[in-house]
Amino acid sequence: VRPHLHWFRMLLAWRGSVLPQLLPRLFLIFCISLVAMAVHAHWLPISVNLSTTPFSLVGIALAVFLGFRNNASYDRYWEARKLWGQLLNCARALTRQALTLPSQLPQGAVSADDVREFTQVLSAVPHALRHQLRRTDPREDLATRLPAPLLDRVMAARYRPAMLTLWLGEWVQHRTQRNPQRDPQHNGQAGALDGYAALAFDRSLTELTNAIGGCERIVSTPLPFAYSVMIHRTVYFFCAALPFGLVQSIGIFTPVFAVFVAYTFMAHEAIASQIEEPFGTEDNDLALNAMSIVIEDAVRDLMGEPSLPSSSAGQRVIFD
Protein backbone atom coordinates (compact mmCIF):
# COMPACT_ATOMS: atom_id res chain seq x y z
CA VAL A 1 0.00 0.00 0.00
CA ARG A 2 1.65 3.21 -1.12
CA PRO A 3 0.65 6.87 -1.51
CA HIS A 4 -0.19 8.29 -4.91
CA LEU A 5 2.95 9.55 -6.67
CA HIS A 6 3.44 12.77 -8.60
CA TRP A 7 3.58 12.26 -12.37
CA PHE A 8 7.32 12.94 -12.51
CA ARG A 9 8.11 10.62 -9.60
CA MET A 10 5.98 8.01 -11.32
CA LEU A 11 8.42 8.10 -14.26
CA LEU A 12 11.29 7.28 -11.89
CA ALA A 13 9.44 4.76 -9.71
CA TRP A 14 11.49 1.64 -9.12
CA ARG A 15 9.83 -0.35 -6.37
CA GLY A 16 6.58 -1.87 -7.52
CA SER A 17 7.56 -1.77 -11.19
CA VAL A 18 8.67 -4.90 -13.04
CA LEU A 19 11.74 -3.14 -14.49
CA PRO A 20 14.26 -4.62 -11.99
CA GLN A 21 13.43 -8.18 -13.00
CA LEU A 22 13.42 -7.26 -16.70
CA LEU A 23 16.84 -5.60 -16.80
CA PRO A 24 18.80 -8.80 -17.65
CA ARG A 25 16.34 -9.64 -20.44
CA LEU A 26 16.41 -6.11 -21.83
CA PHE A 27 20.22 -6.19 -21.76
CA LEU A 28 20.04 -9.38 -23.84
CA ILE A 29 17.84 -7.62 -26.41
CA PHE A 30 20.34 -4.73 -26.44
CA CYS A 31 23.18 -7.17 -27.19
CA ILE A 32 21.14 -8.81 -29.97
CA SER A 33 20.57 -5.34 -31.43
CA LEU A 34 24.31 -4.70 -31.49
CA VAL A 35 24.83 -8.02 -33.24
CA ALA A 36 22.17 -7.10 -35.82
CA MET A 37 23.90 -3.77 -36.45
CA ALA A 38 27.32 -5.42 -36.80
CA VAL A 39 26.01 -8.05 -39.20
CA HIS A 40 24.23 -5.40 -41.26
CA ALA A 41 27.33 -3.15 -41.44
CA HIS A 42 30.13 -5.67 -41.99
CA TRP A 43 28.61 -8.90 -43.30
CA LEU A 44 25.78 -7.55 -45.40
CA PRO A 45 26.02 -10.30 -48.08
CA ILE A 46 25.21 -12.98 -45.52
CA SER A 47 22.92 -10.93 -43.31
CA VAL A 48 19.20 -11.47 -43.02
CA ASN A 49 17.42 -8.16 -43.57
CA LEU A 50 13.77 -8.42 -42.65
CA SER A 51 11.14 -5.84 -43.48
CA THR A 52 8.92 -4.38 -40.77
CA THR A 53 5.72 -5.73 -42.35
CA PRO A 54 5.72 -9.18 -40.69
CA PHE A 55 6.63 -7.62 -37.37
CA SER A 56 3.68 -5.24 -37.67
CA LEU A 57 1.30 -8.13 -38.28
CA VAL A 58 2.73 -10.29 -35.52
CA GLY A 59 2.92 -7.32 -33.16
CA ILE A 60 -0.78 -6.53 -33.57
CA ALA A 61 -1.78 -10.15 -32.97
CA LEU A 62 0.59 -10.39 -30.01
CA ALA A 63 -0.84 -7.21 -28.49
CA VAL A 64 -4.33 -8.70 -28.72
CA PHE A 65 -3.23 -11.91 -27.01
CA LEU A 66 -1.36 -9.99 -24.32
CA GLY A 67 -4.43 -7.82 -23.76
CA PHE A 68 -6.56 -10.92 -23.29
CA ARG A 69 -3.98 -12.39 -20.90
CA ASN A 70 -3.87 -9.17 -18.89
CA ASN A 71 -7.67 -9.01 -18.71
CA ALA A 72 -7.86 -12.61 -17.51
CA SER A 73 -5.20 -11.96 -14.85
CA TYR A 74 -6.81 -8.69 -13.73
CA ASP A 75 -10.20 -10.40 -13.43
CA ARG A 76 -8.63 -12.81 -10.95
CA TYR A 77 -6.98 -9.92 -9.10
CA TRP A 78 -10.18 -7.88 -8.90
CA GLU A 79 -12.31 -10.86 -7.88
CA ALA A 80 -9.82 -11.56 -5.08
CA ARG A 81 -10.09 -7.94 -3.94
CA LYS A 82 -13.90 -8.13 -3.93
CA LEU A 83 -13.79 -11.34 -1.90
CA TRP A 84 -11.65 -9.64 0.75
CA GLY A 85 -14.09 -6.75 0.73
CA GLN A 86 -16.82 -9.31 1.37
CA LEU A 87 -14.80 -10.58 4.33
CA LEU A 88 -14.84 -7.05 5.77
CA ASN A 89 -18.61 -6.75 5.29
CA CYS A 90 -19.25 -10.14 6.88
CA ALA A 91 -17.01 -9.31 9.86
CA ARG A 92 -18.93 -6.08 10.48
CA ALA A 93 -22.29 -7.82 10.08
CA LEU A 94 -21.39 -10.63 12.48
CA THR A 95 -20.02 -8.18 15.05
CA ARG A 96 -23.18 -6.10 14.86
CA GLN A 97 -25.32 -9.19 15.21
CA ALA A 98 -23.35 -10.41 18.21
CA LEU A 99 -23.82 -7.03 19.88
CA THR A 100 -27.51 -6.48 19.12
CA LEU A 101 -29.35 -9.76 18.49
CA PRO A 102 -28.88 -11.66 21.78
CA SER A 103 -31.61 -11.29 24.37
CA GLN A 104 -31.16 -8.59 27.02
CA LEU A 105 -33.12 -10.57 29.62
CA PRO A 106 -30.96 -11.70 32.56
CA GLN A 107 -31.75 -15.39 32.08
CA GLY A 108 -30.72 -15.35 28.43
CA ALA A 109 -28.30 -12.47 28.04
CA VAL A 110 -24.86 -12.94 26.50
CA SER A 111 -22.10 -11.49 28.63
CA ALA A 112 -19.60 -8.96 27.32
CA ASP A 113 -16.87 -11.57 27.66
CA ASP A 114 -18.80 -13.95 25.41
CA VAL A 115 -19.17 -11.28 22.72
CA ARG A 116 -15.51 -10.33 23.04
CA GLU A 117 -14.50 -13.97 22.63
CA PHE A 118 -16.68 -14.21 19.52
CA THR A 119 -15.16 -11.09 17.94
CA GLN A 120 -11.60 -12.16 18.78
CA VAL A 121 -12.11 -15.43 16.94
CA LEU A 122 -13.78 -13.54 14.09
CA SER A 123 -10.76 -11.20 13.87
CA ALA A 124 -8.49 -14.22 13.49
CA VAL A 125 -10.28 -15.44 10.34
CA PRO A 126 -8.57 -13.06 7.83
CA HIS A 127 -5.16 -13.80 9.36
CA ALA A 128 -5.74 -17.55 9.10
CA LEU A 129 -6.97 -17.16 5.52
CA ARG A 130 -3.97 -15.02 4.55
CA HIS A 131 -1.54 -17.65 5.79
CA GLN A 132 -3.47 -20.46 4.10
CA LEU A 133 -3.42 -18.67 0.75
CA ARG A 134 0.31 -17.96 1.09
CA ARG A 135 1.09 -21.41 2.54
CA THR A 136 2.80 -19.94 5.60
CA ASP A 137 2.60 -20.81 9.29
CA PRO A 138 -0.18 -18.85 11.07
CA ARG A 139 0.68 -19.88 14.63
CA GLU A 140 2.34 -16.60 15.62
CA ASP A 141 -0.64 -14.49 14.47
CA LEU A 142 -3.30 -16.84 15.79
CA ALA A 143 -1.66 -17.38 19.19
CA THR A 144 -2.32 -13.76 20.18
CA ARG A 145 -6.00 -13.94 19.14
CA LEU A 146 -7.23 -17.40 20.09
CA PRO A 147 -7.47 -19.24 23.42
CA ALA A 148 -5.03 -22.15 23.76
CA PRO A 149 -7.58 -25.01 23.33
CA LEU A 150 -9.02 -23.46 20.17
CA LEU A 151 -5.54 -22.68 18.86
CA ASP A 152 -4.56 -26.36 19.11
CA ARG A 153 -7.80 -27.38 17.41
CA VAL A 154 -7.29 -24.91 14.57
CA MET A 155 -3.62 -25.78 14.04
CA ALA A 156 -4.55 -29.47 13.76
CA ALA A 157 -6.97 -28.71 10.89
CA ARG A 158 -6.00 -28.61 7.22
CA TYR A 159 -8.34 -25.71 6.43
CA ARG A 160 -7.96 -23.38 9.38
CA PRO A 161 -10.31 -20.54 8.35
CA ALA A 162 -13.09 -23.10 7.88
CA MET A 163 -12.40 -24.45 11.36
CA LEU A 164 -12.77 -20.96 12.80
CA THR A 165 -16.12 -20.52 11.05
CA LEU A 166 -17.18 -23.87 12.52
CA TRP A 167 -16.36 -22.55 16.00
CA LEU A 168 -18.37 -19.38 15.30
CA GLY A 169 -21.30 -21.55 14.28
CA GLU A 170 -20.95 -23.57 17.48
CA TRP A 171 -20.96 -20.32 19.49
CA VAL A 172 -24.31 -19.43 17.90
CA GLN A 173 -25.66 -22.94 18.45
CA HIS A 174 -24.82 -22.95 22.15
CA ARG A 175 -26.68 -19.66 22.65
CA THR A 176 -29.79 -20.45 20.62
CA GLN A 177 -33.10 -20.90 22.43
CA ARG A 178 -34.24 -24.47 22.80
CA ASN A 179 -37.55 -26.06 23.62
CA PRO A 180 -37.14 -27.57 27.11
CA GLN A 181 -39.65 -30.31 26.29
CA ARG A 182 -37.60 -31.43 23.28
CA ASP A 183 -34.23 -30.86 24.93
CA PRO A 184 -34.18 -32.39 28.43
CA GLN A 185 -30.52 -31.44 28.91
CA HIS A 186 -31.42 -27.75 28.60
CA ASN A 187 -32.82 -27.75 32.17
CA GLY A 188 -35.36 -25.09 31.29
CA GLN A 189 -32.72 -22.37 30.75
CA ALA A 190 -33.55 -19.69 28.22
CA GLY A 191 -31.25 -19.19 25.25
CA ALA A 192 -29.86 -15.81 24.25
CA LEU A 193 -30.83 -16.13 20.56
CA ASP A 194 -34.18 -16.96 19.03
CA GLY A 195 -34.63 -18.77 15.73
CA TYR A 196 -34.65 -15.61 13.64
CA ALA A 197 -31.42 -14.37 15.19
CA ALA A 198 -29.76 -17.76 14.65
CA LEU A 199 -30.87 -17.66 11.00
CA ALA A 200 -29.33 -14.19 10.58
CA PHE A 201 -26.05 -15.45 12.03
CA ASP A 202 -26.15 -18.48 9.74
CA ARG A 203 -26.60 -16.32 6.64
CA SER A 204 -23.64 -14.13 7.56
CA LEU A 205 -21.49 -17.16 8.31
CA THR A 206 -22.48 -18.66 4.95
CA GLU A 207 -21.38 -15.48 3.17
CA LEU A 208 -18.12 -15.60 5.11
CA THR A 209 -17.61 -19.21 4.04
CA ASN A 210 -18.39 -18.32 0.42
CA ALA A 211 -15.69 -15.61 0.48
CA ILE A 212 -13.16 -18.06 1.90
CA GLY A 213 -14.09 -20.64 -0.72
CA GLY A 214 -13.79 -18.07 -3.50
CA CYS A 215 -10.23 -17.26 -2.45
CA GLU A 216 -9.39 -20.97 -2.33
CA ARG A 217 -10.82 -21.38 -5.84
CA ILE A 218 -8.57 -18.62 -7.23
CA VAL A 219 -5.41 -19.90 -5.58
CA SER A 220 -6.01 -23.50 -6.69
CA THR A 221 -6.96 -22.74 -10.32
CA PRO A 222 -4.22 -20.94 -12.27
CA LEU A 223 -4.54 -19.92 -15.90
CA PRO A 224 -3.93 -22.80 -18.34
CA PHE A 225 -0.19 -23.50 -18.50
CA ALA A 226 -0.10 -24.11 -22.25
CA TYR A 227 -1.65 -20.70 -22.90
CA SER A 228 0.93 -18.95 -20.71
CA VAL A 229 3.79 -20.81 -22.40
CA MET A 230 2.54 -19.87 -25.88
CA ILE A 231 2.36 -16.18 -24.98
CA HIS A 232 5.79 -16.30 -23.30
CA ARG A 233 7.53 -17.95 -26.25
CA THR A 234 5.91 -15.63 -28.80
CA VAL A 235 6.90 -12.50 -26.88
CA TYR A 236 10.55 -13.48 -26.55
CA PHE A 237 10.89 -14.71 -30.13
CA PHE A 238 9.32 -11.48 -31.40
CA CYS A 239 11.60 -9.29 -29.27
CA ALA A 240 14.74 -11.25 -30.24
CA ALA A 241 13.98 -11.04 -33.97
CA LEU A 242 12.83 -7.41 -33.94
CA PRO A 243 16.32 -5.81 -34.21
CA PHE A 244 16.93 -7.59 -37.53
CA GLY A 245 13.74 -6.05 -38.89
CA LEU A 246 14.57 -2.53 -37.69
CA VAL A 247 18.27 -2.26 -38.47
CA GLN A 248 17.91 -1.51 -42.18
CA SER A 249 15.38 1.30 -41.64
CA ILE A 250 16.61 3.05 -38.47
CA GLY A 251 20.29 2.03 -38.28
CA ILE A 252 22.05 3.08 -35.07
CA PHE A 253 18.76 3.72 -33.29
CA THR A 254 17.93 0.01 -33.48
CA PRO A 255 18.98 -0.76 -29.86
CA VAL A 256 16.89 2.09 -28.48
CA PHE A 257 13.64 1.14 -30.19
CA ALA A 258 14.21 -2.61 -29.86
CA VAL A 259 14.73 -2.32 -26.10
CA PHE A 260 11.73 0.01 -25.71
CA VAL A 261 9.40 -2.32 -27.65
CA ALA A 262 10.78 -5.31 -25.73
CA TYR A 263 10.14 -3.52 -22.44
CA THR A 264 6.53 -2.87 -23.45
CA PHE A 265 5.75 -6.47 -24.34
CA MET A 266 7.82 -8.11 -21.59
CA ALA A 267 6.46 -5.78 -18.91
CA HIS A 268 2.86 -6.58 -19.86
CA GLU A 269 3.60 -10.29 -19.65
CA ALA A 270 5.42 -9.91 -16.32
CA ILE A 271 2.62 -7.83 -14.79
CA ALA A 272 0.02 -10.36 -15.93
CA SER A 273 2.11 -13.14 -14.40
CA GLN A 274 2.29 -11.31 -11.06
CA ILE A 275 -1.38 -10.42 -10.66
CA GLU A 276 -2.46 -13.85 -11.89
CA GLU A 277 -1.64 -15.03 -8.35
CA PRO A 278 -3.00 -12.08 -6.32
CA PHE A 279 -2.36 -13.60 -2.88
CA GLY A 280 1.45 -13.74 -3.12
CA THR A 281 4.06 -11.41 -1.66
CA GLU A 282 5.27 -9.65 -4.79
CA ASP A 283 5.00 -5.86 -5.06
CA ASN A 284 1.86 -5.90 -7.21
CA ASP A 285 -0.04 -8.56 -5.26
CA LEU A 286 -2.84 -7.71 -2.87
CA ALA A 287 -1.70 -6.18 0.42
CA LEU A 288 -3.21 -8.96 2.53
CA ASN A 289 -1.33 -7.90 5.67
CA ALA A 290 -2.93 -4.46 5.54
CA MET A 291 -6.36 -5.88 4.66
CA SER A 292 -6.25 -8.30 7.59
CA ILE A 293 -5.47 -5.44 9.97
CA VAL A 294 -8.24 -3.30 8.46
CA ILE A 295 -10.79 -6.07 9.06
CA GLU A 296 -9.59 -6.55 12.62
CA ASP A 297 -9.70 -2.79 13.22
CA ALA A 298 -13.27 -2.64 11.89
CA VAL A 299 -14.34 -5.28 14.42
CA ARG A 300 -12.53 -3.49 17.24
CA ASP A 301 -14.16 -0.20 16.27
CA LEU A 302 -17.66 -1.65 16.59
CA MET A 303 -16.66 -3.09 19.96
CA GLY A 304 -15.53 0.35 21.12
CA GLU A 305 -11.92 -0.79 21.46
CA PRO A 306 -8.88 1.29 20.40
CA SER A 307 -7.26 0.78 17.03
CA LEU A 308 -4.24 -1.41 16.60
CA PRO A 309 -0.87 0.30 17.24
CA SER A 310 0.08 0.21 13.54
CA SER A 311 -2.58 2.79 12.58
CA SER A 312 -2.53 6.53 13.10
CA ALA A 313 -4.97 9.33 12.25
CA GLY A 314 -7.18 6.93 10.32
CA GLN A 315 -4.50 6.22 7.73
CA ARG A 316 -2.15 3.31 7.34
CA VAL A 317 0.71 2.81 4.94
CA ILE A 318 1.96 -0.74 5.15
CA PHE A 319 4.33 -2.20 2.58
CA ASP A 320 3.08 -5.76 2.43
Disulfide bonds with the S-S distance in Angstrom:
none
